[in-house]
């Protein structure tokens, strides 16, 4: 998948009627806004970046009902000038969404790399974070993905490879990655 329009249509096909939620690009900054009376909940992503869209969808897919009633799911966000302790806390809470993001990249046929989202640590070694994200991917493969992740990942995979089975595809991707 190389087109954000296709991704937004896929998201709508999966979630607009069942969760009253839409995916919208073109934002200067990512943002989630809960539904209003006549307006669906909206997951905004940066400009027309597929990776930004998949990252924001990942947060939405793992947010519970209560979190989806709060702007930006009630999460804190520290700018990209975090000190080391704050960076490590950021990574701790980003493991699950980035593991989901990894899987969504794979099923969309896109490469994935973890994001430490911090410009103030230019020589920062993120290998430990990458290992944690991949360990979470492995755990999801064994124990199962959250329902919305499974639905969306399956839908995206069918868009470009209708003959593949999601579980088998993800196991193979994970094994290939771990080699």
C-alpha positions, -999 to 999 in steps of 0.1 A, spaced: 0 0 0 16 33 -10 -14 56 -10 -28 74 21 -62 76 4 -63 38 2 -53 36 39 -80 61 49 -106 41 29 -95 9 45 -98 24 79 -133 37 71 -143 3 57 -133 -14 90 -143 12 116 -165 41 105 -198 24 109 -188 1 138 -168 25 159 -179 59 144 -142 67 138 -124 81 107 -88 85 97 -78 119 83 -45 131 70 -30 165 64 -26 176 100 5 195 112 5 173 143 -12 140 150 -42 142 172 -72 121 183 -105 137 189 -134 117 204 -168 117 186 -191 147 190 -229 147 185 -228 148 147 -190 143 141 -173 109 141 -142 104 163 -112 114 142 -76 101 141 -55 128 125 -21 120 111 8 142 99 5 155 64 3 125 40 28 102 58 18 66 58 40 58 87 24 86 108 -10 72 98 -1 37 108 14 49 141 -18 69 150 -40 40 140 -19 17 163 -26 40 193 -63 39 184 -64 2 180 -51 -5 215 -69 23 233 -98 11 254 -133 26 254 -126 51 282 -94 63 265 -112 67 232 -136 92 250 -106 115 258 -87 139 235 -55 122 225 -67 92 246 -57 112 277 -20 104 271 8 127 281 32 138 254 66 152 260 82 171 231 111 157 212 136 173 237 133 146 264 161 139 288 172 103 292 149 93 321 119 108 303 130 91 270 130 57 288 95 63 301 84 74 266 98 41 252 81 20 280 47 33 270 54 32 232 64 -5 231 28 -18 225 17 8 199 50 5 180 47 -33 180 12 -29 165 26 -3 141 53 -28 130 27 -54 122 6 -28 103 36 -18 83 43 -54 74 8 -62 62 7 -30 42 40 -41 25 60 -13 40 93 -13 59 92 -5 96 117 11 120 111 21 156 109 58 164 124 73 195 109 106 185 136 126 202 159 151 184 178 161 216 196 128 218 212 126 183 236 97 192 210 77 211 213 40 207 177 26 204 186 -10 199 172 -19 234 139 -2 224 138 -21 191 144 -54 209 115 -46 233 92 -37 204 101 -69 186 96 -89 218 61 -75 220 54 -84 184 65 -119 192 42 -120 223 13 -107 202 19 -134 176 18 -161 203 -10 -147 225 -31 -129 199 -36 -93 188 -62 -69 201 -94 -73 181 -92 -41 162 -56 -47 153 -65 -82 140 -94 -68 119 -74 -39 104 -42 -60 98 -63 -87 81 -81 -61 59 -48 -45 48 -32 -78 40 -61 -89 19 -58 -56 -1 -25 -67 -16 -22 -104 -10 -56 -120 -9 -42 -156 -7 -22 -151 25 -34 -160 60 -27 -133 85 -13 -155 113 10 -174 90 22 -142 73 30 -125 106 49 -156 119 70 -157 87 76 -119 88 87 -122 125 109 -151 118 125 -134 89 131 -102 110 146 -122 138 172 -139 116 
